[in-house]
Amino acid sequence: DAGVTQSPTHLIKTRGQQVTLRCSPKSGHDTVSWYQQALGQGPQFIFQYYEEEERQRGNFPDRFSGHQFPNYSSELNVNALLLGDSALYLCASSLMAGAFYGYTFGSGTRLTVV
Amino acid sequence: KQEVTQIPAALSVPEGENLVLNCSFTDSAIYNLQWFRQDPGKGLTSLLLIQSSQREQTSGRLNASLDKSSGRSTLYIAASQPGDSATYLCAAEGRGSQGNLIFGKGTKLSVKP
């Protein structure tokens, strides 16, 4: 049973560019959340997608946007990259209805903005 | 606004010792609390989930407790091993903001052989 898979694992972008990160949820999960983790910090919530809609959003600017596809996979897009966007981006999946067993996280995408 | 604090920030113990990691949260109206382990540069591995109606959960050498009235959770690790070395994060999910996990900064644990 595959867990949460994220791609790519590492990425280097130039300031001002745009980036797309991808996430496939754990089998049986229907909800995807994205988090940003700066070095030495705990992850910070970006947004959550369920039924192809953004359900909740954290304190992140509109440069951060996302999408969820009918197969529950998700993308995180960041426009006009800043040096401060360099971080580990984590995807977490869960089940919205029924028995809740917590959140399953992927291994993350390490984004470096130069 | 929910805030989560983990103390200590770092902990070094000899192999075999029992230890307790602490997590405190400011808003007792939580939906659940989850403990994670993170190895350097890696993602998060779920250890234990305690739902709001529960007081504790156990898995192998790990035991997590939840006291909503005092805003505290503890993770107890028995008979620590070098392989337990990692950063341990706790995350609280609030009622009304389900899906939004609020994390502490973690406790970096080092178990010396």
Interface residues (C-beta under 8 A of the other chain):
Chain A: V4 Q6 T31 S33 Y35 G40 Q41 G42 P43 Q44 F45 Q48 Y50 R55 Q56 G58 L88 L90 A92 S94 F100 Y101 G102 Y103 T104 F105 G106 S107 G108 R110
Chain B: V4 N32 Q34 F36 G41 K42 G43 L44 T45 S46 L49 Q51 L89 A91 S97 G99 N100 L101 I102 F103 G104 K105 G106
